[in-house]
Amino acid sequence: MIRKKAWFLILTLLLFVIPLTALLLQSLSAPWRFHTGQGLDWGWQGYAILFENPQLWEATFISIGIGFAVLFMNVTIGLFTGKALVSYAYRGKAWLEALLLSPILIPSLAIAMGLHLFMIRIGLADTIWGVMLIHLVPTVPYSIKIFHNSYQQMGKAMMEQPHILGAGFWTQVFTVELPLLRPAIRSLTFLTIVISLSQYALTAIIGGGRVLTLPLVFFPFLDNANTSIMAAFSIWFALIPLFMYIIIEVLMMFLPYSRLPWRNHR
């Protein structure tokens, strides 16, 4: 056990702490090359240039709004689909599960090009609603799989017991199932937000360049050789999923059976 913890700490240090520290130091210094023999020139130039971009804040707020909307739709779709897959037995169930996971195997660009024509016809192309819907393509299969596995671990007996005791459908969902599904919601939150925030091609195709998200602002910076600006943008981009995760974690504290002082006070 001690050896496993030691290996975990070593891998965490090598794969996460050291790269993140190097990225943070690079964002707080001028572009630096090892072979020049010069020291680091500390400063906020990278962040100053980044925040001078007038599109940064707009893209940030739009990305956060889209991320929360996609997360809410994923939780809703994944919750009820995963529950239905576990609760009911019927012919072709394995084929249906494979069909629901198929968007992971099919290239997203192929799906986006086909859906683009459909969204033009129904008026969702070049709109934020169309972007939200297209972000479901690479995220919904994961949400269904996560909730499917969680409901399997919960077991049918746990889902039937509230119904036997007289609880209604929504009472059972909010007072029994959601509190037990906190680990699944936490996993889905990070997965969905990171996937949604990182979509460039899907957003550009369906949004038509009118829906401005962070990847659309980030990619033009790739032509810039200033590594400090790139590092500052990467830090800014990484803080957004963390911020959104904290908000979801605070909201989950209001679910029943949470360890809140005012809820558990007697």
C-alpha positions as CSV (number, residue, x, y, z in Angstrom):
1,M,0.0,0.0,0.0
2,I,2.8,2.4,0.9
3,R,4.6,1.5,-2.4
4,K,1.4,2.2,-4.4
5,K,1.0,5.6,-2.7
6,A,4.6,6.4,-3.4
7,W,4.3,5.6,-7.1
8,F,1.1,7.6,-7.2
9,L,2.8,10.7,-5.7
10,I,5.8,10.3,-8.1
11,L,3.5,10.0,-11.2
12,T,1.4,13.0,-10.0
13,L,4.6,15.0,-9.5
14,L,6.0,14.1,-12.9
15,L,2.8,14.3,-15.0
16,F,0.9,17.1,-13.3
17,V,2.7,19.2,-10.8
18,I,6.0,19.8,-12.6
19,P,4.4,20.6,-16.0
20,L,1.8,22.9,-14.4
21,T,4.4,24.7,-12.4
22,A,6.5,25.2,-15.6
23,L,3.5,26.5,-17.4
24,L,2.7,28.9,-14.6
25,L,6.3,30.2,-14.5
26,Q,6.4,30.6,-18.2
27,S,3.2,32.7,-18.1
28,L,4.8,35.0,-15.5
29,S,8.0,35.6,-17.4
30,A,9.2,36.9,-20.8
31,P,9.9,34.3,-23.5
32,W,12.9,32.3,-22.3
33,R,15.4,30.0,-24.1
34,F,17.7,27.7,-22.1
35,H,20.6,27.9,-24.6
36,T,20.9,31.7,-24.3
37,G,22.2,31.6,-20.8
38,Q,19.9,34.5,-19.7
39,G,17.8,34.4,-16.6
40,L,14.1,34.7,-16.3
41,D,12.5,38.1,-16.7
42,W,9.5,38.1,-14.5
43,G,6.5,40.2,-15.4
44,W,2.8,40.2,-16.3
45,Q,3.3,40.9,-20.0
46,G,1.6,37.7,-21.1
47,Y,-1.5,38.3,-19.1
48,A,-1.5,42.0,-20.0
49,I,-1.5,41.3,-23.7
50,L,-4.1,38.5,-23.2
51,F,-6.6,40.7,-21.3
52,E,-6.2,43.5,-23.9
53,N,-8.0,41.3,-26.3
54,P,-11.6,42.7,-26.4
55,Q,-13.0,39.3,-27.3
56,L,-11.6,37.4,-24.4
57,W,-14.3,38.2,-21.8
58,E,-17.1,37.8,-24.3
59,A,-15.8,34.4,-25.4
60,T,-15.3,33.4,-21.7
61,F,-18.8,34.1,-20.7
62,I,-20.3,32.5,-23.8
63,S,-18.1,29.4,-23.2
64,I,-19.2,29.2,-19.6
65,G,-22.9,29.5,-20.6
66,I,-22.6,26.9,-23.3
67,G,-20.7,24.6,-20.9
68,F,-23.4,24.8,-18.2
69,A,-26.2,24.3,-20.7
70,V,-24.5,21.2,-22.2
71,L,-23.8,19.8,-18.8
72,F,-27.5,20.2,-17.7
73,M,-28.6,18.5,-20.9
74,N,-26.1,15.7,-20.5
75,V,-27.2,15.1,-16.9
76,T,-30.9,15.0,-17.9
77,I,-30.4,12.8,-20.9
78,G,-27.8,10.5,-19.3
79,L,-29.8,10.2,-16.0
80,F,-33.0,9.0,-17.6
81,T,-31.4,7.0,-20.4
82,G,-29.1,5.2,-18.0
83,K,-31.9,4.4,-15.7
84,A,-34.1,3.1,-18.5
85,L,-31.3,0.8,-19.8
86,V,-30.9,-0.7,-16.3
87,S,-34.6,-0.9,-15.4
88,Y,-36.0,-2.6,-18.4
89,A,-35.1,-5.8,-20.2
90,Y,-36.0,-6.3,-23.9
91,R,-34.7,-7.7,-27.1
92,G,-32.0,-5.8,-28.9
93,K,-30.9,-4.1,-25.7
94,A,-27.2,-4.7,-26.4
95,W,-27.7,-3.2,-29.9
96,L,-29.4,-0.2,-28.5
97,E,-26.5,0.4,-26.1
98,A,-24.0,0.1,-28.9
99,L,-26.1,2.6,-31.0
100,L,-26.1,5.1,-28.2
101,L,-22.3,4.9,-27.9
102,S,-21.7,5.0,-31.7
103,P,-21.1,8.8,-31.8
104,I,-17.8,8.1,-30.0
105,L,-16.7,5.8,-32.9
106,I,-17.9,8.1,-35.7
107,P,-15.7,11.2,-36.5
108,S,-17.4,14.2,-35.1
109,L,-16.7,16.3,-38.2
110,A,-18.6,13.8,-40.3
111,I,-21.6,14.1,-38.0
112,A,-21.3,17.9,-37.9
113,M,-21.2,18.3,-41.7
114,G,-24.4,16.3,-42.0
115,L,-26.1,18.1,-39.2
116,H,-25.1,21.5,-40.5
117,L,-27.4,21.2,-43.5
118,F,-30.2,20.1,-41.2
119,M,-29.6,23.0,-38.8
120,I,-29.7,25.4,-41.7
121,R,-33.1,24.2,-42.7
122,I,-34.5,24.5,-39.2
123,G,-32.8,27.8,-38.5
124,L,-30.3,26.7,-35.8
125,A,-27.2,27.3,-37.8
126,D,-25.0,30.2,-36.7
127,T,-26.8,30.3,-33.3
128,I,-25.8,29.5,-29.8
129,W,-28.6,26.9,-29.6
130,G,-27.2,25.0,-32.5
131,V,-23.7,25.0,-30.9
132,M,-25.2,23.7,-27.7
133,L,-26.9,20.8,-29.5
134,I,-23.8,19.9,-31.6
135,H,-21.7,19.7,-28.4
136,L,-24.0,16.9,-27.2
137,V,-22.6,14.7,-30.0
138,P,-19.2,14.1,-28.3
139,T,-20.5,14.2,-24.8
140,V,-23.9,12.4,-24.5
141,P,-22.4,8.9,-25.1
142,Y,-20.1,9.4,-22.1
143,S,-23.0,10.6,-19.9
144,I,-25.2,7.7,-20.8
145,K,-22.4,5.2,-20.0
146,I,-21.5,6.9,-16.7
147,F,-25.1,6.9,-15.4
148,H,-25.7,3.4,-16.8
149,N,-22.8,2.0,-14.8
150,S,-23.9,4.0,-11.7
151,Y,-27.4,2.7,-11.8
152,Q,-26.1,-0.8,-12.2
153,Q,-24.0,-0.4,-9.1
154,M,-27.0,1.1,-7.3
155,G,-29.1,-1.9,-8.1
156,K,-32.8,-2.3,-8.9
157,A,-33.8,-3.0,-5.3
158,M,-32.6,0.5,-4.3
159,M,-34.6,2.1,-7.1
160,E,-37.7,0.0,-6.2
161,Q,-37.7,0.7,-2.5
162,P,-38.8,4.4,-2.6
163,H,-41.6,3.5,-5.0
164,I,-42.8,0.8,-2.6
165,L,-42.8,3.3,0.3
166,G,-45.0,5.7,-1.7
167,A,-42.5,8.2,-3.1
168,G,-43.4,9.9,-6.3
169,F,-41.2,9.9,-9.4
170,W,-39.6,13.3,-8.9
171,T,-39.3,12.8,-5.1
172,Q,-37.4,9.6,-5.8
173,V,-35.1,11.3,-8.2
174,F,-34.2,14.2,-6.0
175,T,-34.1,12.6,-2.6
176,V,-32.7,9.1,-3.4
177,E,-31.1,8.9,-6.8
178,L,-29.3,12.2,-7.2
179,P,-27.6,12.0,-3.7
180,L,-26.4,8.5,-4.5
181,L,-25.2,9.7,-8.0
182,R,-22.9,12.4,-6.7
183,P,-19.7,10.6,-7.9
184,A,-21.2,10.1,-11.4
185,I,-22.2,13.8,-11.5
186,R,-18.7,14.9,-10.5
187,S,-17.1,12.7,-13.2
188,L,-19.5,13.9,-15.8
189,T,-19.0,17.5,-14.8
190,F,-15.3,17.6,-15.6
191,L,-15.6,15.4,-18.6
192,T,-18.4,17.3,-20.2
193,I,-17.1,20.8,-19.5
194,V,-13.6,20.0,-20.8
195,I,-14.9,18.4,-24.0
196,S,-17.4,21.3,-24.6
197,L,-14.8,24.0,-24.0
198,S,-12.2,22.4,-26.3
199,Q,-14.5,22.1,-29.3
200,Y,-13.1,24.2,-32.1
201,A,-14.2,22.5,-35.4
202,L,-17.8,21.7,-34.3
203,T,-18.3,25.3,-33.0
204,A,-16.8,26.8,-36.1
205,I,-18.9,24.8,-38.5
206,I,-22.3,25.1,-36.7
207,G,-21.7,28.5,-35.2
208,G,-20.4,29.9,-38.5
209,G,-17.9,32.1,-36.6
210,R,-20.8,34.1,-35.0
211,V,-20.8,32.1,-31.8
212,L,-17.5,33.2,-30.2
213,T,-16.0,30.7,-27.8
214,L,-12.5,30.4,-26.3
215,P,-11.1,28.0,-28.8
216,L,-12.0,30.4,-31.6
217,V,-10.0,33.1,-29.8
218,F,-7.2,30.8,-28.8
219,F,-6.3,29.4,-32.2
220,P,-5.3,32.8,-33.7
221,F,-2.7,33.0,-30.9
222,L,-1.0,29.9,-32.2
223,D,0.5,32.1,-34.9
224,N,2.2,34.1,-32.1
225,A,5.7,32.9,-31.2
226,N,5.4,34.5,-27.7
227,T,5.3,31.5,-25.4
228,S,4.3,33.7,-22.4
229,I,1.0,34.7,-24.0
230,M,0.3,31.0,-24.9
231,A,1.1,29.9,-21.4
232,A,-1.1,32.7,-19.9
233,F,-4.0,31.7,-22.2
234,S,-3.5,28.0,-21.2
235,I,-3.7,28.9,-17.5
236,W,-6.8,31.0,-18.1
237,F,-8.4,28.2,-20.1
238,A,-7.6,25.7,-17.3
239,L,-9.1,27.8,-14.6
240,I,-12.5,27.9,-16.2
241,P,-13.4,24.1,-15.8
242,L,-12.1,24.4,-12.2
243,F,-14.4,27.4,-11.6
244,M,-17.4,25.7,-13.1
245,Y,-16.7,22.5,-11.1
246,I,-16.7,24.5,-7.9
247,I,-20.1,25.9,-8.7
248,I,-21.5,22.5,-9.4
249,E,-20.0,21.2,-6.2
250,V,-21.7,24.0,-4.2
251,L,-25.0,23.3,-5.9
252,M,-24.7,19.6,-5.0
253,M,-24.4,20.6,-1.3
254,F,-28.1,21.5,-1.3
255,L,-29.1,18.0,-2.3
256,P,-30.7,15.9,0.6
257,Y,-28.4,14.2,3.0
258,S,-25.6,16.7,2.4
259,R,-23.3,17.5,5.2
260,L,-24.4,21.1,5.8
261,P,-24.5,22.6,9.3
262,W,-27.9,24.2,8.9
263,R,-29.3,21.1,7.3
264,N,-28.1,18.6,10.0
265,H,-28.7,20.9,13.0
266,R,-31.1,19.5,15.6
